Amino acid sequence: MIPSIPQPKSFRGLYGAYVLLFFVYLIAPLVVVGVFAFNDSMFPSLPWGGFTLDWFFNDTEPRLGLFHDGRLLDSIWTSFYIACWVTILSVSVGTSNAFLFERKTFPLKNVLYMLMLLPLVVPGVILGISILVFSSTIANWLDVNFGVDIGFLRPSKFLVILGQFSFITTITTLIIAARLRKFDTQLEEAAQSLGASKLVAIRTVTIPYLKPAIVGSAIVAFLMSFENFNTTLMLVGSDQPLTIAMYGRLREGSTPELNALSLLLMAVSGTLALLSVFVQRDKE
């Protein structure tokens, strides 16, 4: 609907109803998950058994609460560890990529740019399988020919970090490059004319300008890593991240404990998403 073109009241009413139903469709499942996290029942479904906080704080079976479930807490820590490394690597390389593609001209630049974008269109499962086959082939070759067993080239946290890094870096690059594209290079030149070196000018002038994009891309990278499933499933070892652990639990049967965990994740993810929007607001 184009606001500048007059529309009949009936059309505006239908359009408003469509928008309302669309948001109800998006939000209703999340509300249901959150509500049943407090259901005093062994099953996350009707009938409503009363209000309880057992699925968060109870320390005995069979109603073991989230904050006393060692396996789930370990998986949260594993996901946090992986997400931190992926964020650091993705933002560092993404910042370098942004300067490379926005500031430099070199042969095959467009080809390399397209190759950088390629992980975004490759299904996560295919990406994970490709990395696993490639790394396992190298590990097997080293083991057979030299008797060297390099464990991190087999399913492990290292491969999970590598797999997530391979496509999340593209996202951070695009976010930071979009901000860098608006930067006035004359500000760097002014700093250099006052005696600053090229690197000092970038560190003191350009990087502060890029800070909203860098922080925003870091939040996006962390969230994408923390919730990734497809690629992680192909590369995970004995240390299971949260998404894989939840998948295993759901195969055994859902409990309100998983609803409690989902509610907690929604709250944290929503807070980080709002923070990302706030820090990326243009502060020209």
N, C-alpha and C positions, 0 to 999 in steps of 0.2 A: 504494500500500500504506500502510495506517494503522498506525504502530508500536504503538499502544496496544491494538490488537485482535490476539489470538493467531492465528498463521497456521501451517498445516501445514509441516513441514520441506521437503516436496516443492515447495510453492509458493515458499518463501523461496529454495530452490535455483534454481528457474526464474527467479525475479525477479533474483537475483544474476547468473545467466548472461546474462540480457537486458541488464542494466546493463553487464556486461563487454563483450559484443558491441557495444553501442552506442558505447562509448568506443574500442574497437578500430576500428570503422567510421569514427570521426572522426579518429583519430590516425594510422591506417595510411597514408593518402595523404601526410600530412605527413612521415612517416618515410621513405617511398619517395623523395619529392622531395629530402629532405636527404641520403640515402645516395648518390643518383646525382649529387649535386653533386661527389662525389669519385671518380667513375668515370673511369678512364683510357680513354675512348672518345669518338668524335665524336658519339655518339648517347646520349641519356639512357634507355637501355634495356638489357636483358640481351642478350648475356652480360656478366658483370662482367669488365672489362678490367684491373683492378688499381687500387690507390689512388694518387691524384694530387691536387696542389693547383694544377695548371695553370689550372683554370677560375676560380681566384681571382687568381693572381699572374702567370701567363705573359704576356709582352709581345709575342708574335709571332703572326701569323696562320698557320694557320687556327684555332689553339687560343688565341685571345685571351682573357685572363682578365678578370674583372669589374673589377678595380681599374685596368686599362689600357684599358678600353673607353670612349673619350671620349663617345660618343653616349649610352650608358647613364648615365654619371656626370652628364652635363648634364641628362638627364631626372630623375635623382634630385634634383639641385639645384633644378630647376623645381618638382617636387612639394613639396620642402621649403619653398621660397619661398611657394608658394601656401598650403600648410598653415599656415605661420606667420601669414600675413595673415588667413586664415579663422578661425584660433583666436583671434587678438586681437579681431577684429570680433565673432565669435560670443559670446565670453565677456563682452565689454563690453556688448553689446546684451542678451544673455541675463540678465545681472545686473540691468540696468535693467528689463527685462520682469518679472523675478521680483518686484521691489519694486512695480512698477505693478499687477500682478494680485493680489498678496498683501496689499498695504497700502491700495490705493485702491478707492473705489467711484465709478463713473461710468456714464453712459448707454451701453447697448450693450456692456457689459463682456463678457458671455457670448458675444456675437456675435464680438467681436474675438478672444476667446480661441480660439474655434473656427477662425477664420481663421488664427490663428497655428499651429494644429495641422494645417491643411490640407496644407502641403508634405510632411508625413510619409506621407500616403495617396496623393499624386500620384506616379505612376511617374517615376523619375529621367529617363528619356528624354523624357517629355512635358514635364516641368519645364524641361529643357534647351532643347527646341525652342521652348517658349513664350517663354523669355527671349531666345533668339536672334532669333525673329521680331519681338518687341517692340523690341529694341534696334536691329536692322537697319532696321526701319521708320523709327525716329527718325533714324538715321544717313542713310538715303536721302533723307528729307524735308529735312533740313538741307543735304545736298549739292545737291539739285535746286533748292531755293528760295533758298539763300544762298551756295552754292558753298563750303560749309565741310565738309571731310571729317574726321570725328571717328573716328580709327582704333580707339579703345578700345571703341567701341560695336559693332564687328564682332568676329568670332571672335578671341579674345586671352586673355591671362592675366587681364585685368580681368574679362571675362565669366565665366571659370572661377571666379574668386574670388566673384563676385556669385552665380553659380548655386549653388555649394556653401554659401555663407553663408545663402542663402534657406531651406534646410532644416536645416542643422546648428545654427543659432540656436535652433530649436525644441527640440532636444535639450538644449542648455546651459540654456535657460530652465527646462525641466522638472526638471533635476538641481538647479539652484540654488534654485528655488522650493520643492522638497521639503524642503530643509534650512531655508530661511527660515521655512517654515510651523511648524517646531518651536521657533523662537526665542521666548524670553520677552521681550515688548516692555517689561516693567517694568524690565529692565536698561538699556534706552535712557532710560527716564523717570528712573531713578536718576542716570544720568550727566548728564542735563539739569538735574536738581534740584541737582547739585553745580556748576552753572555752565557746562556744555558746551552748545554750540549743537546744533541738530538734526543738521547735517552732521558736526560733530565727534563726536557720539555714534555716528552710523552708522559713521564711519571708524575709530573707536577701539574700539568694542564689537561692532557687528553684523558688519562686514566680517571681523574676525579669526574670529568664529564661523563665517562662511560659507567660510573659507579652504579647508577640505577639499573642499567641493563645487565651489568655483571651480577649484581645481587639478585635481580629478578631471574636471570638465567640459572643461577645457582639454586634458587628455590624450585624452579621448574625441573631442573636436572635431578634434584633430590627426590621430588615427588614421583617423577617418572621411574627412577631407579627403584624406589621403595615398593611401588605397586606393580612392577613388571612381572609378568608370568611366563609368556610364551618363550622368550629367549632364555630366561633363567631355568625353565624346566629342562631344557636340553643340556645345560652346562653344569647343573648343580651336583655337588658331591655329597658327602656325609653331613655337612653343615647346611641345614635347610633354612632358606630365608622364609619370611612370614607367609608370602603368597603360596609357597609350596606346602608349608605346614598346614595352612588353612585348607588347601585342596585335599590333603590327606585326611584331615579331620572330617570334611564334608562327605568324603567317600564312606567313612565309618558311620555317619549319621550326625545331623546337625543338633546342636544344643544352644540354649540361650547364651552360653559363654562366648560363642562365636558372634552372636549379636552384640554382646557387650564389647568385644574387641572391635567389631565393625563400627560401633558408635564412637568409640575412642578414636579410631582412624579417621572417621568423617570429621570429627571435631578438629583434630590436628591438621588434616589436609585442608579443611576449609579455612582455618586460621592462616596457614602458610600461603594459600592461594590469594586470600585478601591482602596479605602482606606483600605478595608479589605484585599485585595490581597497584598497591599504594606506592611502592618504591619505584615503579616504572612510570609513574606520572611525570609528564614533561615538566621540568623545573627550569625552563629557559629563563 
